[in-house]
Amino acid sequence: MNILFIMFDQLRFDYLSCAGHPHLKTPHIDRLAERGVRFTNAYVQSPICGAARMSCYTGRYVSSHGAQWNNSPLRVGEWTMGDHLRKAGMGCWLIGKTHMNADSEGMARLGLSPDSVIGARQAECGFDVWIRDDGLWAEGPDGFYDQKRSPYNEYLKSKGYAGHNPWHDFANAGLEGEEMASGWFMANAQKAANIAEEDSETPWLTTKTIEFIEQAEGPWCAHVSYIKPHWPYIVPAPYHDMYGPEHVLPAVKDPAERDDPHPVYGAFMGNAIGQAFSREEVRQAAIPAYMGLIKQCDDQMGRLFQYLEDTGRMDDTMIVITSDHGDYLGDHWLGEKDLFHEPSVKVPMIVYDPRPEADATRGTTCDALVENIDLLPTFVEAAGGEVADHILEGRALTPWLHGQSPEAWRDYAISEYDYSGTPMSVKLGIAPRDARLFMVTDTRWKFMHAEGGLPPMLFDLENDPQEFHDLGRSPDHCEVIDMMYARLGQWGRRMSQRITRSDAQIIAGRGASRGKGILLGVYDPEDVPAELTVKYRGKPPG
């Protein structure tokens, strides 16, 4: 069996028609959900691109792998998806975005050349690269944000798009008369991107995916990582005007949220992004473009899935669709992601398993609390490997896919966020080591702990599903808060760093020193089996 692991960037869990969006129709993703299982409570391990992806690619929590922010290097030696799957006999390839930054200092210290096979995999998050494009070719006074070569920019140049950065000038910009209208300005979001639709980012990556599958020799896992619907919020025709103000859902926000908010929450509401998305004209401009980007993504899924059907690969390929985080879009007076409200930290997760064992669950939903780190152990099992549970902190979803109820499934999900690199930590006067947030959520309560002596946050998801009323300072909820702190403490005490020896190895090694003749604590030869002291019972040599 092969694995097609599709990740969109910044796709909200509820912006699919199969998840109940009243206006946005996504029939191709819906069709995949009809053939698989849609998980309704899937949480990322950090509501920020880089940290969330590193958790997904390692199967480990953020505080375990340590890459806590965008462009924070993933340390050399960390086991990744490629390492686990190759051990199980499956190749692992990247097509698109990872947001991974290489630990160049660690590689130099160990003498790993980035142009060697091992070095290249260390530098590319463990993947073999078919094509990598992180899709943020912004240009500032100090040069490109991303210093790597952009294969997408090179493609656009080969198609006749002028300039040294056609990613910005065409794919992410429209026209105002004869002048360029940059997609960075959301006032331009309703303009059509100045590019032929088939040359835009999403169709280009779909083409690269098909090219990979055409030549692939299995078994393989292909991580197809789309750049959209991540901002800039601008999309080519015909998608730019498919949706209008009448399709923009009302913002999920309440004036009470601004009344004495938690200090971290208040700081994020007060940043430039929060201030922008609290304005209705910004939402009216950006959200129709966001929906157009998703519609284009869904159409490309139709193209990709049709190719798999035509070639018979749908019968031997597991397909997963998820996202690295969501997008507030003005909900809770916020934009982007970063905090732990549902639009930010919950993501879509659809798993299609072609094996007959999954026939009983096709077209169903699963409400269990799952985490994106559960995908990697699921892939290892699909590849026929043994899950290294002393390394992988997620749990395989296979039982849910095959209609079984696993024993002792998790009672709560965890997410973490390190905001030390943001202006908000400076505004709050929080030291970098204390600028950390932890979320603990179950199906009733969502709790957030903030380091640095700040109060917690608490939401009653049963009576306040929109998360308007913070109960973190409520004296009537001390028992719930204590329960959540106990859960956080339990999670914090997990065994996460003993990754070089499994429990099985430890058990097998118990008493091994006696078998090698090391008999510490023995007073009399008769106190141990004779075979352990046979060399000590005879006459001295010579």
LOSE-456251 format. One record per atom (N, C-alpha, C): x negated, z, y. Coordinates in steps of 0.05 Angstrom, whole numbers, plus 5000, padded with zeros to 4 digits. Layout:
N
XZY...
END
This chain:
542
498350004976500050005000498250005025499249875046497949865072499450035092498250095114499550265135499250125162501550085175501549985203502450215221500550325235500950565251501150485280503650465290504150365317504650595336503150605357503450805378503850665405505950745418506450655446505350875464504750805488503750995508505951075527506651325528508551435547511451355542512151315517514851245509516451505504518551545519520251775516521851755490522351995478523852005453526651905455527851925479530651855483531151585496529051415499529351155511529250935489530850985468531350795447534350805442535550575434538450585429539050745404537250745384537750915360537651205366536451285389536351565397538551625418540251435423542651485439542551395468540551235476540551135504542950955508544550995528547050835531546650555541544450495553544050225565541750065553539650195545537250055535537649995505537749745498538149665470535549585458534849715436532349655422532949595392534149365387535149305360532949285339530549215346528449175325527349445317526949625336526049895329528350035314530849995323533150105309533250015280532649755276532649645249530649785231528249855243526349995227527350275220528750405239529850665234531950645211533450425210535350395189534050365161531550295161530150255136528350495129528150685148526450915144527751175152526151365161527051625170526251655199528251735216527651795244527552105247525252205256524952495260525752555288527652745291528852805317527453025332525653175319524253395331521253365327520153155337517253095334515853165360513753335358512353425382509453345381508353285404505453225406503953485411501353475405499753725406498553765434499053575452498353615480499753395496501053465518502453265534500653115553498453015543496552855558495252665539494652415548493852195530491552275512489252335524486852365508487052585487487852825495488053055477490053005455492352885462494452825442493452635421492052425430491052225412488852335394487152505405485052615388486152795367488352935373489753095352490952915331492152695339493352515320491252385302488952315314486852175299485152365281485252625287483752815271485552985253488152985259489953155244489553455250488553515274487753785281488853855309489254115314490254205340488054165361488854165386487054105408484754315409485454575405483454775406481554765382482254615362480554575339478454355343479454125353477553905357476153915384477254045404475954105429476053895451477153655445477253445466479953485481479853655501482353755512483453605536482053395545482953255568482152955566483352785582482652505582479652475587478452315570475552255572473752485564474852705553473152915542472152805515469552805511468452685486469452835461470052685441470552805414467852845401467253095394464553155386463753005360461252945359460052815336460552985311461352855290461752985265464553065259466353055279469153125274470352925254471653015234472952835215475252695229475552435224477652285236479252135215481351995225483051845207481451655190479551515202477951335187476351465164475251705170473751845150475451925126477852035132479552125110480651885094481351665107482451435093480351285077477951255088475851115073475151275048475251535050474751705026476851645005479251575013481451514994481451214987479451064996479250784989480750595007481550675031483050515049481450465075481250215084480050155109481750245132480450285156481950395179481050245204482850105216482149925238483749995263482449945286483649985312484349715324486849695335487749465350489049565375487649585397488849685422487349925433488950125440487950355456487350595440485250745447484851015435484651235457483651165480483051365501480851555492479251465472477151635462474551585478473151795483470551785496468351885477466351725473464251795454462552035463461752195444459852415449457052305449456352165471453852025472451452215471451752455483449652645482449152745454451352805440451152885412449952665394450752425399449752195383446752165388445852195413442952165419441452395406442652635407441252865395440852825365442752695352442452655323441252385316440452235336439151975330441051765320443651775327445551575318445751355338444951115330445150885347447950775348449050725372451850625373452250355361450050205356450349945343449949945313449650185301449650215272452550255263453050225237455750255227456750535232455150735224455951015228456251075258454250985274454351045302456750915316457450665308459650525320462250675313462550775289464950915282465151185297462851315300462851565316463651515345462851285355463451215383466251105387467651045365470250925367472351085352471951355352473951535341474351495311472251395298472451365269473551105259474550935278475650685270473550465268474050275251472850005254474549855274473249715292474749605314475249305310477849235309478548955310478548865339479949015355479648975384480549235398478949315417479649565432480049485461482249575472482849545501484549785510483349955526484750195534486750155556486749915567488949825584489149965611487050065622487150185649484750075664484949835673482649705686482949725717483549965725483750025754480950005766480949945792478449905806478450065832476550245834476250405858473650345872472950505892470450455907467950495890468150635868465850675851465850495827467650285827467750105805470150155787470150035764472350065745472650345735475150435732475650695719474550695691474950475676473950455649471650255650469250355643466850195646466350005622467950035601467649855578468649575585467749385570468749105574471649095566473248945582476048905576476548645562477048645536477648385523480148255534482048425543484448305555483848155581482148275597481348125622479947865615478247875594476847625586478847415576480847505562482947325553484347195577485047365597486447255620484747045635482147105637480346915650480246655635480246675608480246425592482746265595484946395604487446255608487746155637485646195653485646085680486546275702486946535695487646725716485046795731485146785757482746795773481947085779479447115787478447375796477047525774475847755782474347905762476048125749478548165760480348365748483148265747483648055731486447955730488348155717487348355703489148565693490848675716489448735739490948835762492248615778490748395783491748195802494048035792494448025765496647865754498448025735497248145715498848285695500248535706499048645727500148895738500648875768501348635777501948585805504048355807505748375827507548165833506748005858508647865869508147715893510147795915509147815939510847845963510247605981511847395977511247145990508747025976506646975992504146875981502147105975502847345982501047575979501547735953499347845943499548015919501048275926502748365908504248615911503448795888501648975892500449135871502549315857502349325830504049495814503449785818501249855831500650135836502750255855503950085872505950175890508750145878510050365872512650345858514750195874514350155899516149995915516249705905514149625890514049355879514949335851515949555839516549565811518649365802520449285820522649105813521848815815519448765825518448485826517448405798517448155792516448055767513348045769512048145748509148125747508447825747506347765762505547485767503947375743505247365720503847275696505947155677505146955662506946855641507447075621509947105613510647335595508947335570508347105559506847095534503947175537502947185563500247275568500047565576502247705578502147985586501148165563500748415569499248585551500548625524503148665524504448725498504548485479505248255488505048015470502247965461500347995479497547945472496648125449497348385450496548565429498048505403500448425405501948345381500548105367499747915383498247685372495747775358494247965370491748065358492448215331494648345331495448485306496048285284497448075290498047875270495547745260493747685278491147565271489647755251489748015257488448195238489648185211492348205209493648215183493247965168493047735181492647485168490047475152488047615161485447605147484847855132486548065134485848325123485948325093484048465081484048515052484548805048486548875033487449145031485949305010486749555008488749685026487549755053489249725074488349775101490349945116489350085136490950215157490150085183492149985198491649865224493050045245491450155263492650315285493050125308495550045311496349855333497350025356495750035377496250225399496850065424499350055431500249905455499750055480499249905501498550025527501150095542503249965537505850005551507750175534509750295547510750265574509350435595506950515591505350665610505250515637505150665659504850545685502350375686501950205706503850135728506550035718508650125732511350045725511949775736511149565722511749295731511549125706513348925704513648775679514348485686513448285670513948015677516947935672517647705684520247585678520347505649522647525636525347585647525947885646524048055640524648335636524848495662523848375684523748525709526448585721528448425715531148475727533348495706532548575682534548625661536148875667534949065681536149315687536149375716538149515726538349575754539249865758539949935783540650205789542950315772544750135764547050225748546250315720543750255712542750335686540950585687540450685711538750915714540451165710539651315690541151565684540551775705542451945711541952155730539652335722538052425741535752595735536752865724535452955703536053215691534453425707535753525728534353725745536553895758535654125767537454315779536054455802537354485825536054625848534954895841536255025820535355295812532455285802531555055792528855045782526755075804527555025829525655055851525755335863527555495853527855765864525955955849523756025862521756205850520856105823519755865822518855755796516355895786515855855760513255945749511055815765508855955771506755845789505655575780505255545754504155285744506255065748508655125740510854935744511254855773511155055790511455005819509154825829506754875819504454705828504854415820505854375796506254095787508553965801510654115808512854005824511753925851509754065861508754015888506553805889505653695867503553495868504753225877503053035881503952775892505852635873505452655847507152525828509952655827509952925827512453065827514053015852512653015875513952955900515152675901513752485889514752205889517252185872517152295847519352255829521652435835521352625853523652775862525452615882524352385891525852215909527452005892529951985898531651805882530851515885529851425908529151145911526751075893525051275888522851215869523851175841525651355833526851325806528351055803529750985824531350735823529550485821527150515831525250295830523750285803522750525794520950535771522450515745524750645742525950665716526950395705528150225722528849965710526449805700524149835714521749705704520749825678520950095677520250235652521950145629524450115634526350015613525649735605524949565625524149295619521649275601519749455607517349475591517949545562519849735558520649815531522149585517523849445532525249225520523249005511521248955526519148765518517748875493517149125492515849245468517649205444520249245447522049215424522148925415522248735434522248455426519748385411517448495419514948445404515048575377516348795374516748915347518348715330520348585341521848395326520048165317518348075334516447865327514547955305513548195307511648295287513048345260515448475261516848525236517748275222518448065238519147815225516747685211514447715223512047615210511547765184511948025184511548185159513648095138516048045146518147955127517347685116516547495133515947225124513547215105511647405108509247405091509447595068511747735065512047925043510648195047509548235071508048485076509948715081512448665088514248885092514649045066514148925044514549055018512249235010509949205022507649375014506249505038507749545060506549655084508249885095507150125096508450345110508250285140510450325155510450275184511250535198509750615218510350845234510450765263512450865277512650835306512751105319511051155338511151405353509851355381509451575396508251555422506251785426504551765445502551985450503752205467505952155481507352345498509652195511511252335527513452215540512952165570515152165585514952115614517352255627516752425647518952575660520852395675519852195689521652005704523452145724522452365735524052515755525652745744525852765717527153005706525553255713526953465718525653725725523853705750524453515767522953475792520053385787519653255765516853185757516652885750514252785751513652515741511452545721510852315707508752315687509352505664507352675656507752845632506653125640504853235624503353475630504553745622507153785625508354035617510054005592511554215585512754225558515754185557517054085578519854015576520053785556522453755544522853555523522053275530522653175555521952905561518952845560517353055562514453025562513153065535514053285521512553365497513853275471516353185472517653075448517352775448516952655424516452365422518152255400518651985401519951855379518051855354519151875331517651845306519451725285518751485277520151335256518151265235518851325210517051255187518551095167517650855162518750675141516750675117517750775095516150785070517250585051515750375043516950165026517250244997516150474989516250554960519050624952519750564927522450624918523250924919521251094919521851384922523151454948522951274968524151324994526851194997527951074976530450934979532751114987532651364977534951544982535151635011532951605027532951705054533151485075533451235067533451015086535851045105535151015131537251035151538051315159536551515151537251795156535651905179536452125189534952275209534052545196531852645206530852905197530353085221531653315221531453505244529253705241527653695220525553885216523553875240522254095245520154105266517653975255516953745266514553605257512653565281510153525275508153485295506653225290505553115310504152855306501652885288500653135285498453165266499353155237501953135233502953105205502552815195502052625213501852345204499452295187497152405195494652355180494852445151495652695145495952765117498052595102500052495117501952315105500552055096498851955113497351705107495451755084494151985083492252035061493852025034496152155034497752155009498651865002499451715022500251435017497951265007495551335015493151195005492251284977493651484967492951594940490751794941490051894964487952094967488952374965487052564965487752844964487352954993489453085003489353195030487353425032485453405050483453615054484753825072486154015061487754195078486054415091483454425084481654595099480754465125481254205128480554065152483053985167484953855153487353765166489353995170490354015194492154235201495054155201495553895198498253805195499153805166501653745161502753745134503953475129503553365105504653105098507753105100508752885110511652845113512852725088511252675067512152545043514752665031514852935029517353045017519852965033519752975059522052895076522752605072520652435069521152145065522452095038521852265018522852214991525152394983526452505004528952654999528552934987526253044991525653314980525453515003525953764997525653975017523054125011521054085027518554225021518754525024517154665008517154955009515755055035516955255047515655395070514755205091516555025101515854855123515655025148514354925169513755085193516355175206516155415218518455525233518155465263515855375272515455315300513255105303513354975326511354765332509754855356507254755357505354835377504454595393504054635419502754445436501054595456498854465465497054595484496454405507495754525530494954355553492854495569490754355574488454445590488654305617489354445638489654315664487354385683485054455671482754545687481654325705482154075697481053845713482953745734485153885739487153795758486953955784487953835806488153985831489854235830491754235810493554465808492054725801489954695784488454945777486955045802486054865819484654945843486655085862488954955865491055075882491855355874491955395848492755665837490455855836487955765840485655935839485056025811485655855791485155925763482455805754480855975742478255885732478655685710476755495707477055285687477655385659476355605651476855705624479555835620480855895642483556015641485755815646485155575655487155385662488255245636489555405620490555315594493355415589494955245577497755305571498155265541499955425530500655405501503655405499504755225484507655215478508155295449510055465445511155525418514155465419515055295402517955225402519055235374521555325372523055295348525655145356527655155339530055005346531955155365531255405371532855565390531355625416528755705413527255805436524855635441524255585467521755455474520255645493517755705487516155905500513555775510512655855534510155765544508456005553506056025543504156225552502156095571501556225593499456125612497256335613494856245609492556425612492156485642490356675648489756735676491556945688492857115671494557325681497257235692498156995686500656885695502856965676505356965685507557035667508156805648509656865626510456655608512956505619513656295605516256155610517756165583520456175585522156175561524756035567525555865548528155725551529755765525532355805529534255825507535455545502534355405482535155125478538055105468539155315457541855315448543855325471543455505489545255545511544355405537541955315537540855175561539154935551540454735537538954515525537454345546538254355571536854205591534454345603534054595594531654745603531554795633533654895644533854945672533055235679533655425661533555705669531255845654529155905668526856025657527356325653527256415628527756695621525156855616522956735624520356865618519957125631521357185653521057435667523657605664525257535645527857675641527357925624528058165634527758405617529658405593531758235593533558225571532558065547530157935551529157755530526357845521525858095524523158205516522658165486524758205470524358185441523757895433525057705446524457425440521557355448520857445472518157395482516057525463516657765454514757895436514557735409516857625400516757465376515057215380515357095403513856845408510856905411510157135424507357215425506257275398507857385380506957445353506357175339508056975343507656715331505156585342504756605368502356495380499856635369500056895366497757035354497256955325499356925310499056835282497756565281498656385298497456115299494556135308493956305328491256325338489356435318490356585298488556695278488256515254489356275255489156085233486256025226485655955201482955875194482655575202481155525222480955255233478155145233476055305230473355215233471655215207472855315185471355315160471955045146470854835157471654565148469654445128467454585122465554475104465854565075467754755071468354855044471354905041472454785020475354815015475755075000478255164999478955394984478255364954478655114944478055064916475055104911473355004929470455044926469755334927470955484945470355764947471155914921473555854911474455984886472555914863471855654861470055574839467355694841466455764865463855874869463656174866465956314863465856604860464356684834462456864837460956954814458756764805458356544820456356354811453556464812453056654830450356764832449556914806451557044793450957184768450056984746451356754746450656554727447856444731446756494755444056404761442056634758442956854747441157074741440957274764442557254784442457454806444557664800443657914795445358124784445358364803446058324827446158544847448258754839447559004842449359224837449759304808448159194790448359264762446559494755447559704742445959934735444759904707446459814688445659804659446259534648444559414631445159154619447859134605448859354596451359354581453759314600453259334626455459314646456259024651454758834640455358544645455258404618456558174615456358024590453457964582452957964557450257934547448957674555450657464556449457204563448157194590449057374608447957384635445157524636444557674615442057824616440257764592440857544578439257484554436257454560435657344584432857304591431457564598433057774603431858024611431658224588432658154564432858344542430458314523429058104523426958054504424358194512422258134496419558244502418358094525416558214540415258074562413657834551413557624566412057384557409057444554407857314534404957344530404257574513
END
